[in-house]
C-alpha cells in the first residue's frame, strides 16, 4: 500500500498513562480497519496505528510499535490517553510540550481523553478554546488553565485540530469519532455494533454528579451550602438564606455566585436533580412523587429542569440507569 493511502493514528505513552485505554484504542482501530476492508467503497484509506514514547532522557519521541513499520507518514492525529494517576504535572509534561506543538504546527490533530487534557493544556494550544475533561477534574483544570473554557457537560468536543473527550472510558467515543472522520460513518457504525458500544452522541452530563465548590474560603457562604445540602435544596427562600449568611441580600447573592460559580436558584436546582437521580436509579415510584419528594409541586417544571441539566428526560434516565 502506498504511504499516501495511509492515515496514521498515533497513541502517546507518557508517565502514568492508562494502558487499558492505550491497548483498547489500538484494538478498536484494528477492528475498524478489518471492517473497512470488507466494505466495497473504493479509495478508502487504511489506518496506520503507531505508539509513541520518549526514549531515555532524549526529548525526541519515537515509535515503539507500528502497524506499518516501513511507511514514512507522520501522524494525522495523536491521542493523549487518560491516566490512572493524578493529572500530569507541568514538570513531567515539559518534555512533551514542544514536540506536541511541533506536531500540531505540521498539521497533526491532537486529541485527549480524560486527564490527558492536562498534557494537552500544557502545550498552550487550548487557550481561548472550549474543551472537556472528566468532571471530577473541573476545578483543578480551571485553576491550572484559566484561559481555557471548560464544558464538562459534553463527553466529546471536536475542535477540528484538537479533540477532547471527557470520562475515563470516553476513549471509545474518541476512537469511534476518529473512525468516522477517516473511514466514514458506515465503518464507524459497524465498529460500534461489533464492539457493543454506543456510537458517539452521549453526553457527560448523563453521568456526572453535582460536585459543588466547597474550598472557596467564604465561611458564611459555606454555612449556607451545608444547610442546603442537608435540606436537599428544598428551602430556598432568599430571606432564610441571607439570615443564615448574616448578610444583606445583594451582598449575599454576589458572594454566593462568586464562591460557587452559580446563582442560588441554579445551585438548588442541581441539588434537587441530584437527589432525583438517586430516586430514579433506585426505585420505581411514580414521576409525580419523585418531583414532589425533591421539592417540585409541578411535575412539568421538574421534567424541564431535569432534562436541561442532565440531558435526558427523567423517564429516559430511569430506563438507562435504573438498578432495579
N, C-alpha and C positions, 0 to 999 in steps of 0.2 A: 504494500500500500504506500502511495506517495505521501510525503510529510504534509503536503497541503490539504490532504483529506483527513488529517487528524485534528481532533480537539483535545488539548491537554488539560486535564483536571489535576492540579497539584494539591496534596494534603500536607500541611506543615506539622512536623513533630517539634514541640517546644517543651520546656520543663513543666511537668505536671499534666501534660495532655492526656485526655481520656482515650485510652487505646481502644475501648469498645466502639467509640464513635469513629476513630480512625479506620478500624477494620470494617466496621459496618458500612461506612461510606464507600470504601473500596469494593465491598461485596455488592452494594446497591448498583454501583456503576457497572460492575461486571454483569449483573443480571440484565441491566438496561441494554448493554452492548449485545448480549446474546439475543434479546428480544428484537433489537433493531436489525440484527442480521436476518431475522425471519420476515421482516417487512419488505415489500416489493418496491418501495419508494426508491427511485434511482437518485444517485448523487448524494445520499445521506452520509454524513461524516462518521468517523469512528472515534471512540474515546480512547485517549492515552491517559492512563491513571498512573501518577507518579507520587512518591513520598519524598519529602524534603527534610533535611536535618542539618544542623550545624555540626561540623567536624572538629573535634578537639577545641582548641582556643581560637581557631580561624573564624573570621567574620563571614566568609562566604558560605553559602548553604549549597548542598549538593543533593542529587537524587540518591536515595539509598535503596529504593525499589522502583521498578519501572516496567509497565506492561509492554512497552515498545522501546527497548534499550537502544536500538540502532537509529531511532528517529532523532531529528535535530530541532524539533519545535521548542518553543518556550510556552509556559503555561498560559492558557486563555483565562483561567481562573485559579486562584489559590485559596484554599479553605483553611481557616484557623479554627480547629475544633474546640469543643468545650474542655474544661479542666475539672478534675475531681478535688483539686486543692483550692486554696484561696486564689482569687484572680492574680495574674502575673504582676509582679512589682515593676515600677519604672526601670529599676536597675537590671532586672532579669530580661526585660523587654528590649533594652537598648541594643544588643547585638542584632536584633531582627528588624528594627525600625527602618534603618537606612536601606536595607535590602528590600523590604516590602515597598517602600516609597519608590525605589528604582524600578521594581517590577510593575508597579502601578503606572508610572510615567511611561513605561514601554507598552502600555495597553492592556495589562493584566487586570481582570476584575478581582477584587479582594472580598472574600466572604467570611463571616464569623458566625459561630454558634455559641450561645450562652456566654460564659466568661471569656470566650475568645474575643469578644468585643473590646475587652480591656487592652489586649495586644494591638488590635486594630486602632483603638483610640490613641495609643502611644505614637502612631505614625503622624498624627496631626491632620490626617486626611478627612476626619469626620467633623471638623469644625464647621458649625453652621448647618449641619445636616440633621435630619431626623432619622434615628436608628432605634433598634430594640435590643434588649438583652434579657436575661432572666429577671423576673420581677423582684426576686429576693435581693438582687444586686443594685436596685434602682438608686437608692440613696448614696451608696458607695460610688457608683458610676457618676452621678451628678456632682458629687463633691470633687472627684478627680478630674472630670472633664466638663466644667461648667459651660463651655461654649458649644456643647453638643446637645441637641434636642432629643429627649427620650420619650418614646411612646411604648410603654410596656404592655398596653392592651393588645398590640399586634404581635403575632407569632413570627412573622417574617416581613421585612421591609426591603423591597428591591429598589435600590437607587441607581441601577444601571451599572456603574463602575464599582459600586460597593453593594453588598447584600448582607443583611444582618438577620439572624434567627434567634428566637428568644430562649426557650427552655432547653434543659439538658438533653432531651430526646428530640429536639427540633432539627437535628441533623437529617432525619428522614424527610422533613419538609423541605429543607435546603437541597438535599440531594435530588428530590423529585423536581424542584423548581429548575435546577440546572439541567436535568434530563429534558424537561420541557423546552428549555431555551436552546439546547444544542441538538437534540434528536427529535423534537416535536411532541405535540400533545398526545398523539396516538401511542407512542412508545412510553411516554410518562404514565398514561392511564394503565396500560398493560403491566408496567413495572409495579405500580401501586397495587394492582389486583393480585399479582404474583406474590408480592411480599405481605399481602393482607394489611396494608396500612392505608390511612385516609390520604387522598390526594390533597395538594395544597388548598387552603381555604379555611382552615381552622384559625382561631384567634386565641392568643394567650390569656385574654380576659375570661375565657371559659374556665380556666384552671386557677388563676391567681387569687390568693386570699388577700383581704384587706390588711395591709401592714402599715398602720399609722405611724407618723413620726412621733417619737417619744423622747428623743435625746436632743431636743432643741434648746433646753436650758430655761424655758419660761415656766416657772413653777406654778404660777396661777393658771395658765392655760393647761398645764399637765393635770392639775387637780380636776379641772372640768372634763378633760379627756377620760380620766379614770372613772369619773362618775358616769359619763355617757356609756363607757364600756360596761359598767355594772348594770345599767338600766337598759342596755341594748339600743340606745338612741331613741327610746320612745318619748322621753321627757325632754322636749326641745324648746320650751317656752323661753324666749330670749331673756325675760326678766329673771327666771331661775338661773340661767347660765351666767348672767352678769353678776347676780348676787353671790354665786359660788366663787366667781373670779374676783369679786371685790373691786369692780371697775365700772366706769361709765360705759354706756352701750357702744359708742363709736370707738372708744379705746379698745374695748374687748374684741369687737369684730375685727379691727385692724390687726391686733396682736394674735388673735386666733388664726387668721388666714396666713400671717407671716410665719407662724410657728408650724402649722400643719400643712400649708400649701393648698388649702381649700376652705370654702365657707362652712359655717356651722351646718347649714342645710345639706350640703354635699357630704360632709363628714357623717352626719346621722343617717343619710340615705345609704351610704356604704356599710355602716354598722348593721342596719336593718337587713340589707340584701345579704350580707354575710351570714346572718342568723337564718334567713330564709333558705339559703343554700344548704345549710346543715339540716334543716327540717325536710327539705325536698329530697336530699340524699338518703335520709334515714327513716322516713315514714311515708305513709300513703294518705295522710289527712287531706281533705279537700282543699283546693286552691284558695277558696274564700277564707278558710280557717288559717291557712298559712299567712295570708295577708293580714288578718286580724291579729294573729299572735305576734307579728313583728311590728305592729303599730299602724297599719293602714286600714281604715274603715272602708275605703273604696278599692275593691279588687282591681278595677281598671287602672287606677293610678299606680297601684303596686306593680301590675304587669308592665306598664310602660316604663317605670323607673328600673325595674329588674332587667328588662330587655336592653335598655340603654347602657347599663353598667356592665352586664355580663356578656351581652352579645347573643344570647339565646332567650327565648321566652321561658317562663317558669316550667311550662309543660315539656318543652324541648329539653331543658336542663334535667328535669326528673327522668325522662326517658334515657338520656345519655349517661347520667351519673348515679342513678339510684342503686343502692347496695341491697335493696330488697329483692 
